[in-house]
Amino acid sequence: MNVFAHFRDQVVAAIESLVSAGSLPPLDDLSKLSVEPPRDPEHGDIATNAAMVLSKPAGMKPRDLAGLLAPELEKLDVVDGVDIAGPGFINLRIADAFWRARVADILAAGTAWGDSAMGAGEPVNVEYVSVNPTGLLHVGHARGAVFGDALAALLAKAGYAVTKEYYVNDAGGQIDALTRSFLKRLQEIRSGEALPDSEFEGLYPGEEVIDAAKAALADPAVSGEVEGWLADSGRLPDGARVFAVAYMLDRIREDLAELGIHHDLFSSERALVEAGAVDEALADLEAKGLIYTGVLEPPKGKLPDDWEERPQTLFRATDFGDDTDRPLRKSDGSWTYFATDIAYHRDKVRRGFNTLIDVWGADHGGYVKRMQAAVKAVTGGAAALDVKICQLVNLTNRGEPVKMSKRAGNVVTVRDVVEEVGRDVVRFIMLTRKNDAPLDFDFAKVTEQSKDNPVFYVQYAHARSHSVFRQAREALPDLDLSEAALASAPVDRLTDKGELSLIKRLAGWPRIIESAAEAHEPHRIAFYLYDIAADFHAHWNRGREDPRLRFVAEDDAELTLARLALVRAVGTVVASGLEIFGVEPVEEMR
């Protein structure tokens, strides 16, 4: 149960009752009516802005409308009191019994607690990582990878049918450069002589390209083709291109697997172009009158890379909210990256996705408006594109910048970081800031065992919930701690304010899921889990100071069972959140 959605329904029912009684005129638009926790818990458990947002259509002052609504809400069995605050906010105090009943709900659902039908099975395409297959994944890529993976899991929990996609940029100039690099490394290995550094200017000199060349020579299926590749100096052999891209993509998949990331689909740019999808998409735009030949005005400030003072084939991006129209062909007549991206996003929509989410790196911020304009254009506004930009990761150790990779020069690879601190730490820490804010990743801080390290603090809460059960089994060996016994525990014995506060926090989990999914902001889950951990650890510490509040009351088996039901609920919700993040909920800290 989403408690706040439940009480929103109750507020709507109260309004409808007043309309039926003639006390209010018909109020058709209730979309801005919200029910949420008040900012100050002292004000109550539930707050609604109903009187504020409906006062104008109702033709009443907000406090007068609140005065009509309050008595209707007081009639609810679970409402212990109603207050009108400020200009007309309505605060409800909910009976403790209502909150206690949520413990049984959590235990019955397990980690499925918080699952929502909000998405109603709507197909959503989440495209993330999509790094050019020209080298290893670095730590900057890790942030977008983890963010996209967690967002996909969050949307799935909220009831959407999610496809996790990787767009492989296996066409264009960067792939040409990779192929040339690959051929030069093959040449070096076959001749036994190193080429001068000048030969690799503008290419990819990384060690992974050497590894690709060695793999080609060791592969019986392709080694016989190498001589032909090297002899064909007039063009880039297609076989060499295919092998180099496939090798790099396999390495990328391996790095993603180290992070626990697996995509549902890898889409090829080259396959899209060869299938005529770009020609088809642009012909469609041309038929709509959205392509013309013109000369762009020089933009103010720094000139973008794609600006040229010449007649160009342009897309009318300004018709759809962009700052300027955008070129579709380069001076050599080939398509721009933007043209192929239009075809790719059109293809996603044609595959049944009207909700598109792209996760991009910090250097792509200037590309957002044009891509959103293109999606509006090719779909007639039927599809929406949300682009999530992941800002840079500042990698340090005790505040000092880190340079630690022996395999990729000054680039810190994903594998480097995972090997240093572990997958779970990397995944959790990458989600502790909103995606569009820079993130500090300090090796010393993310591995210390303290309240300042969120991944430790949350994991410790889950481990502590299990340690409580171990203590209970030792202290009360005859106490039935089965799931059935916990589900029927006498939760009416939970009367302490700390216990009730913890239950209320747990009851908010379904709302957090829906609000985070709606906003496409998985970092909200990290904040919530930290708050749960803080509440749980604080109540544990209160028990150390006051033995009457300890979870295990050796002289009262019934009270112990009730408190253990609450502890299990804490562990369950933490595990549910960590599941979204792809982090293992440990039962014991090492």
C-alpha positions as a printed Julia matrix, in Angstrom:
590×3 Matrix{Float64}:
   0.0     0.0     0.0
   1.19    3.5    -0.88
  -0.03    5.19    2.3
  -0.01    8.65    0.8
  -1.84    7.56   -2.35
  -4.38    5.89   -0.06
  -5.03    9.1     1.85
  -5.13   11.11   -1.35
  -8.03    8.86   -2.37
  -9.66    9.64    0.98
  -9.26   13.38    0.43
 -10.73   13.07   -3.07
 -13.66   11.06   -1.65
 -14.27   13.81    0.93
 -14.3    16.45   -1.81
 -16.7    14.4    -3.9
 -18.96   14.0    -0.87
 -19.07   17.78   -0.42
 -19.78   18.24   -4.14
 -22.62   15.7    -3.95
 -24.07   17.5    -0.93
 -24.01   20.81   -2.83
 -21.47   22.35   -0.45
 -18.96   22.67   -3.28
 -19.34   23.21   -7.03
 -18.1    20.42   -9.35
 -14.3    20.28   -9.27
 -13.03   18.41  -12.3
  -9.29   19.02  -12.16
  -7.69   17.47   -9.08
  -4.29   16.9   -10.7
  -2.47   19.4    -8.47
  -3.88   17.97   -5.27
  -1.08   16.36   -3.28
  -0.86   14.33   -0.08
   2.58   13.92    1.45
   4.45   13.96    4.75
   4.53   17.4     6.39
   7.94   19.05    6.51
   7.8    19.08   10.3
   6.65   15.74   11.82
   5.33   17.68   14.81
   2.56   18.97   12.54
   1.15   15.49   11.97
   1.54   12.46    9.73
  -0.19   13.52    6.5
  -0.43   16.95    4.87
  -2.57   17.99    1.91
  -2.69   21.15   -0.17
  -6.26   20.41   -1.32
  -7.75   23.64    0.01
  -4.94   25.71   -1.47
  -5.11   24.37   -5.04
  -8.92   24.08   -5.19
  -9.87   27.39   -3.62
 -10.02   29.3    -6.92
 -12.22   26.82   -8.85
 -14.33   26.41   -5.7
 -14.72   30.19   -5.41
 -13.68   30.14   -1.73
 -10.83   31.29    0.44
  -8.4    28.45    1.17
  -9.04   28.45    4.94
 -12.8    28.43    4.38
 -12.47   25.45    2.04
 -10.18   23.75    4.55
 -12.86   24.33    7.18
 -15.31   22.37    5.04
 -12.89   19.55    4.34
 -11.52   19.06    7.85
 -14.77   17.67    9.41
 -15.15   15.24    6.5
 -11.63   13.91    7.05
 -12.15   13.66   10.81
 -14.86   11.08   10.11
 -12.24    8.58    8.92
 -11.72    5.8    11.47
  -7.93    6.02   11.32
  -7.75    9.81   11.74
  -7.07   10.94   15.29
  -7.12   14.65   14.55
  -7.11   17.33   11.84
  -5.44   20.74   11.98
  -5.56   23.65    9.56
  -2.21   25.37    9.26
  -1.09   28.64    7.69
  -3.18   29.82    4.75
  -5.05   26.53    4.45
  -2.86   23.42    4.61
  -4.62   20.48    6.24
  -2.58   18.2     8.52
  -3.86   14.8     9.65
  -2.75   12.79   12.67
  -3.19    9.1    11.94
  -3.91    6.48   14.6
  -0.93    4.42   15.75
  -2.82    1.21   14.99
  -2.89    2.13   11.3
   0.91    2.46   11.22
   1.48   -0.76   13.17
  -0.6    -2.68   10.63
   1.94   -1.76    7.96
   4.52   -4.04    9.6
   2.47   -7.11    8.65
   2.09   -5.71    5.11
   5.86   -5.44    4.74
   6.52   -8.92    6.06
   3.83  -10.42    3.79
   5.28   -8.75    0.68
   8.98   -9.26    1.44
  11.29   -7.34   -0.87
   8.31   -6.9    -3.23
   7.05   -4.31   -0.71
   6.97   -1.06   -2.66
   6.25   -2.72   -6.01
   3.84   -0.46   -7.86
   1.38   -0.72  -10.72
   1.95    2.96  -11.55
   3.67    2.17  -14.86
   0.81   -0.08  -15.97
   3.2    -2.07  -18.16
   4.08    0.92  -20.34
   7.17    0.16  -22.47
  10.16    2.34  -21.55
  13.51    2.3   -23.31
  16.5     3.19  -21.13
  19.65    3.63  -23.2
  22.84    3.95  -21.19
  26.6     3.56  -21.44
  26.68    3.49  -25.29
  30.43    4.18  -25.19
  32.21    4.08  -28.55
  33.87    0.63  -28.83
  37.35    2.13  -29.14
  38.77    1.42  -25.68
  38.15    0.39  -22.09
  35.45    1.83  -19.84
  36.79    4.46  -17.47
  35.43    5.59  -14.12
  33.43    8.41  -15.72
  31.54    5.84  -17.76
  30.85    3.88  -14.57
  28.63    6.61  -13.2
  26.32    6.64  -16.22
  26.36    2.85  -16.32
  25.31    2.48  -12.69
  22.79    5.32  -12.91
  21.12    3.86  -15.99
  21.03    0.37  -14.51
  19.5     1.57  -11.24
  16.98    3.76  -13.06
  15.9     0.79  -15.17
  15.44   -1.34  -12.03
  13.53    1.46  -10.31
  11.16    1.86  -13.26
  10.61   -1.9   -13.39
   9.69   -1.89   -9.68
   7.25    0.92  -10.42
   5.47   -1.24  -12.99
   7.01   -0.22  -16.31
   8.1    -2.69  -18.99
  11.74   -1.66  -19.28
  14.23   -2.47  -22.03
  17.88   -1.75  -21.21
  19.69   -0.8   -24.39
  23.24   -0.05  -25.52
  23.72    1.86  -28.77
  26.9     0.7   -30.47
  28.52    3.51  -32.48
  30.21    1.11  -34.89
  30.27    3.45  -37.89
  32.03    6.71  -38.66
  35.4     8.31  -38.22
  36.2     6.97  -34.75
  35.77    3.4   -35.93
  38.0     4.19  -38.9
  40.63    5.43  -36.44
  40.28    2.27  -34.34
  40.7     0.09  -37.44
  43.84    1.97  -38.5
  45.24    1.61  -34.96
  44.48   -2.1   -35.02
  46.19   -2.58  -38.4
  49.29   -0.71  -37.23
  49.54   -2.94  -34.16
  49.2    -6.02  -36.36
  51.99   -4.64  -38.53
  54.23   -4.13  -35.47
  53.66   -7.64  -34.15
  54.2    -9.28  -37.54
  57.37   -7.29  -38.25
  58.72   -7.32  -34.71
  59.51   -3.61  -35.03
  57.78   -0.82  -33.11
  56.35    2.04  -35.13
  57.23    5.62  -34.1
  54.7     7.47  -31.95
  54.01    9.82  -34.83
  52.33    6.92  -36.64
  49.61    6.9   -33.95
  48.79   10.59  -33.97
  45.01   10.94  -33.91
  44.6     7.2   -33.4
  44.15    4.91  -30.38
  47.52    3.86  -28.94
  46.13    2.1   -25.86
  47.36   -1.32  -24.81
  43.92   -2.8   -25.4
  44.48   -2.31  -29.17
  47.68   -4.35  -28.88
  45.64   -7.01  -27.08
  43.14   -6.98  -29.95
  45.93   -7.52  -32.49
  47.36  -10.41  -30.46
  43.88  -11.95  -30.2
  43.41  -11.74  -33.97
  46.7   -13.49  -34.62
  45.84  -16.21  -32.08
  42.37  -16.83  -33.54
  42.51  -19.58  -36.22
  39.31  -18.24  -37.76
  40.84  -14.86  -38.65
  44.64  -15.18  -38.44
  44.79  -16.29  -42.06
  43.15  -13.03  -43.14
  45.74  -10.78  -41.48
  48.14  -10.81  -44.43
  45.35   -9.71  -46.72
  44.34   -6.94  -44.33
  47.88   -5.58  -44.16
  48.41   -5.84  -47.91
  45.23   -3.96  -48.72
  46.66   -0.5   -48.09
  44.2     1.24  -50.37
  41.23    0.93  -47.99
  40.24   -0.22  -44.54
  39.44   -3.95  -44.73
  35.94   -4.67  -43.51
  37.09   -7.85  -41.76
  39.62   -5.91  -39.69
  36.99   -3.35  -38.76
  34.5    -6.01  -37.68
  37.09   -7.9   -35.61
  38.39   -4.77  -33.85
  34.91   -3.57  -32.96
  33.78   -7.0   -31.76
  36.9    -7.37  -29.61
  36.44   -3.97  -27.96
  32.75   -4.59  -27.43
  33.53   -7.88  -25.69
  35.93   -6.06  -23.38
  33.26   -3.45  -22.63
  30.75   -6.22  -21.85
  33.3    -7.79  -19.5
  33.84   -4.48  -17.71
  30.09   -3.96  -17.4
  29.73   -7.47  -15.99
  32.26   -6.49  -13.32
  29.73   -3.83  -12.32
  26.87   -6.33  -12.48
  25.4    -4.67  -15.58
  23.8    -6.61  -18.43
  21.84   -4.97  -21.23
  18.82   -6.51  -22.92
  19.79   -5.22  -26.35
  22.83   -3.95  -28.25
  21.79   -1.88  -31.28
  24.25   -1.29  -34.12
  24.59    2.11  -35.76
  26.19    0.48  -38.81
  23.31   -1.98  -39.22
  20.86    0.93  -39.0
  22.68    2.89  -41.72
  23.05   -0.13  -44.0
  19.34   -0.89  -43.63
  18.55    2.57  -45.03
  17.04    3.83  -41.77
  18.79    7.22  -42.02
  17.59    7.84  -45.57
  14.09    6.79  -44.55
  13.98    9.01  -41.47
  15.21   12.08  -43.28
  12.89   11.47  -46.22
  10.06   11.47  -43.68
  11.23   14.81  -42.23
  11.62   16.25  -45.72
   8.07   15.22  -46.59
   6.92   17.16  -43.53
   8.77   20.26  -44.73
  11.28   20.08  -41.9
  14.46   19.93  -43.99
  15.82   22.78  -46.13
  19.06   24.1   -47.58
  20.39   27.19  -45.87
  23.32   29.0   -44.29
  23.46   29.14  -40.5
  24.1    32.43  -38.74
  27.36   32.32  -36.77
  26.43   31.71  -33.13
  27.53   34.11  -30.42
  30.57   33.13  -28.41
  32.54   29.98  -29.18
  31.65   28.37  -32.5
  30.37   24.79  -32.21
  32.18   22.04  -34.11
  29.29   21.54  -36.53
  28.99   25.17  -37.68
  30.15   26.0   -41.2
  29.57   29.14  -43.26
  28.2    27.39  -46.34
  24.87   26.18  -47.68
  23.9    23.07  -45.73
  21.14   20.54  -45.41
  19.41   21.69  -42.22
  16.72   20.36  -39.89
  14.21   22.91  -38.62
  15.04   22.21  -34.97
  13.91   25.69  -33.9
  10.32   24.67  -34.74
  10.57   22.23  -31.82
  12.29   24.3   -29.14
  15.96   24.19  -30.13
  18.13   27.33  -30.25
  19.16   26.94  -33.9
  18.53   24.71  -36.87
  20.93   21.78  -37.18
  23.04   20.41  -40.06
  22.39   16.89  -41.32
  25.25   16.47  -43.81
  28.98   17.12  -43.5
  30.95   18.97  -46.14
  32.05   15.62  -47.62
  28.42   14.64  -48.16
  28.24   12.02  -45.39
  25.61   12.13  -42.67
  26.32   13.96  -39.42
  26.13   12.07  -36.13
  22.9    13.95  -35.51
  21.33   12.51  -38.67
  22.09    8.92  -37.62
  20.88    9.66  -34.09
  17.55   10.87  -35.5
  17.19    7.56  -37.33
  18.13    5.61  -34.22
  15.58    7.33  -31.99
  12.94    6.98  -34.69
  13.75    3.27  -34.77
  13.21    3.02  -30.99
   9.79    4.56  -31.34
   8.91    2.26  -34.22
   9.82   -0.65  -31.93
   7.04    0.43  -29.57
   8.68    2.89  -27.17
   7.05    6.27  -26.68
   8.97    6.92  -23.47
  12.68    7.2   -24.15
  15.39    7.84  -21.59
  18.99    8.46  -22.66
  21.83    8.59  -20.12
  24.71   10.71  -21.42
  28.04   11.96  -20.19
  28.81   15.49  -19.04
  30.25   16.53  -22.41
  26.95   15.97  -24.24
  24.85   18.64  -22.53
  24.73   20.84  -25.63
  23.19   18.0   -27.64
  20.04   17.61  -25.57
  17.73   20.21  -27.13
  18.38   19.14  -30.71
  17.73   15.48  -29.91
  14.52   16.25  -28.05
  13.46   18.44  -31.0
  14.16   15.58  -33.4
  12.1    13.1   -31.38
   9.16   15.53  -31.35
   9.51   15.99  -35.1
   9.74   12.36  -36.19
   6.9    11.26  -33.89
   4.58   14.25  -34.18
   4.93   14.74  -30.44
   3.76   11.2   -29.65
   7.06   10.25  -27.98
   9.03   11.98  -25.25
  12.79   11.89  -24.69
  14.26   12.53  -21.24
  18.03   12.96  -21.29
  19.86   12.44  -18.0
  23.32   13.99  -17.96
  25.78   12.39  -15.55
  28.4    14.84  -14.36
  32.06   14.07  -13.73
  33.48   11.83  -11.04
  36.34   13.32   -9.03
  38.49   10.37   -8.01
  40.71   10.98   -4.99
  42.42    9.24   -2.09
  42.35   11.3     1.11
  41.71   14.36   -1.03
  44.58   13.79   -3.45
  43.83   13.1    -7.17
  44.24    9.44   -8.14
  46.13    8.14  -11.17
  46.32    4.41  -10.82
  45.94    2.62  -14.17
  48.93    0.82  -15.64
  46.93   -0.29  -18.66
  45.46    2.94  -19.95
  47.83    5.79  -19.15
  46.16    8.39  -16.93
  42.68    6.91  -17.4
  41.29    5.1   -14.37
  39.3     2.18  -15.69
  36.12    0.67  -14.29
  37.99   -2.53  -13.6
  40.64   -0.64  -11.62
  38.05    0.84   -9.28
  36.03   -2.36   -8.84
  39.18   -4.31   -8.01
  40.15   -1.65   -5.46
  36.91   -1.26   -3.49
  34.41   -3.84   -4.8
  31.33   -3.72   -6.99
  28.82   -2.88   -4.24
  30.75    0.16   -3.05
  31.12    1.51   -6.59
  27.43    1.03   -7.39
  26.11    2.56   -4.18
  28.44    5.56   -4.06
  27.7     6.43   -7.7
  24.06    6.9    -6.67
  24.57    9.1    -3.61
  24.37   12.35   -5.58
  21.87   13.57   -8.15
  23.12   12.66  -11.62
  23.66   16.27  -12.74
  25.88   17.16   -9.76
  29.62   16.33   -9.68
  30.46   13.35   -7.49
  33.47   12.97   -5.23
  34.74    9.4    -4.94
  37.45    9.19   -2.28
  38.92    5.71   -1.91
  39.66    6.26    1.78
  36.16    7.53    2.63
  34.17    4.95    0.65
  35.88    2.1     2.5
  35.9     3.48    6.04
  33.46    2.07    8.57
  31.65    5.18    9.77
  28.4     7.08    9.57
  30.01    9.33    6.95
  30.27    6.4     4.55
  26.69    5.83    3.3
  27.28    2.39    1.8
  28.74    1.08    5.07
  26.03    2.79    7.14
  23.19    1.25    5.11
  24.81   -2.18    4.81
  25.46   -2.14    8.54
  21.75   -1.55    9.18
  20.88   -4.67    7.19
  23.6    -6.71    8.89
  22.52   -5.41   12.29
  18.93   -6.52   11.63
  20.25  -10.06   11.22
  22.49   -9.8    14.28
  19.39   -8.98   16.37
  17.88  -12.31   15.36
  21.07  -14.12   16.27
  20.94  -12.48   19.72
  17.28  -13.44   20.11
  17.98  -17.09   19.3
  20.7   -17.18   21.93
  18.67  -15.37   24.61
  15.31  -17.05   23.88
  16.04  -20.4    22.18
  12.43  -21.56   22.51
  10.91  -18.47   20.87
   9.26  -19.22   17.53
  10.9   -16.89   14.99
   9.32  -18.39   11.89
   7.91  -16.12    9.22
   4.39  -17.12   10.28
   5.1   -16.19   13.9
   6.55  -12.82   12.91
   3.6   -12.12   10.6
   1.18  -12.59   13.49
   3.32  -10.82   16.09
   1.42   -8.6    18.56
   2.51   -5.3    17.02
   0.15   -3.4    19.33
   2.99   -3.77   21.86
   5.06   -1.34   19.74
   4.28    1.86   21.61
   7.61    3.69   21.88
   7.95    6.86   19.79
  11.16    5.53   18.23
   9.41    2.35   17.12
   6.48    4.26   15.66
   8.79    6.72   13.92
  10.64    3.83   12.32
   7.39    2.21   11.16
   6.23    5.48    9.6
   9.52    5.75    7.73
   9.15    2.19    6.42
   5.55    2.87    5.4
   6.8     5.65    3.13
   8.79    3.24    0.91
   6.07    2.77   -1.77
   5.73    6.55   -2.1
   9.5     6.91   -2.49
   9.47    4.3    -5.27
   6.73    6.07   -7.2
   8.08    9.59   -6.76
  11.66    8.57   -7.64
  10.46    6.63  -10.68
   8.28    9.5   -11.86
  11.2    11.95  -11.54
  13.76    9.48  -12.98
  15.9    10.08   -9.88
  17.29    6.9    -8.29
  19.46    8.94   -5.91
  16.31    9.47   -3.83
  16.53    5.79   -2.92
  20.04    6.29   -1.51
  18.85    9.21    0.64
  15.86    7.21    1.89
  17.97    4.16    2.76
  20.38    6.36    4.68
  17.45    7.82    6.65
  16.13    4.33    7.44
  19.6     3.3     8.6
  19.9     6.43   10.74
  16.53    5.81   12.42
  17.36    2.15   13.05
  20.85    2.82   14.44
  19.47    5.65   16.61
  16.83    3.38   18.12
  19.45    0.68   18.69
  21.56    3.22   20.58
  18.57    4.26   22.69
  18.28    0.62   23.72
  21.89    0.66   24.9
  21.08    3.62   27.14
  17.68    2.31   28.26
  17.45   -1.52   28.5
  13.65   -1.31   28.36
  13.9    -0.31   24.67
  16.15   -3.16   23.55
  14.86   -5.3    20.7
  15.38   -8.48   22.73
  13.5    -8.38   26.05
  14.54  -11.62   27.73
  11.69  -11.41   30.27
   8.98  -10.69   27.69
   8.84  -13.07   24.71
   5.71  -11.43   23.29
   7.27   -7.96   23.21
  10.46   -9.43   21.73
   8.48  -11.03   18.93
   6.75   -7.73   18.12
  10.05   -5.88   18.06
  11.66   -8.57   15.93
   8.82   -8.2    13.42
   9.78   -4.53   13.17
  13.46   -5.41   12.83
  12.64   -7.87   10.03
  10.63   -5.12    8.32
  13.66   -2.81    8.48
  15.91   -5.45    6.94
  13.31   -6.19    4.27
  12.96   -2.59    3.13
  16.72   -2.02    3.12
  17.15   -5.2     1.05
  14.43   -4.0    -1.33
  16.28   -0.73   -1.88
  19.66   -2.37   -2.31
  18.08   -4.73   -4.84
  17.23   -1.72   -7.03
  20.84   -0.57   -6.76
  22.19   -4.02   -7.62
  23.96   -4.15   -4.25
  24.08   -7.31   -2.14
  22.41   -6.88    1.28
  25.02   -8.49    3.53
  23.99  -10.34    6.69
  27.28   -9.85    8.5
  29.91   -7.12    8.23
  33.47   -8.23    7.6
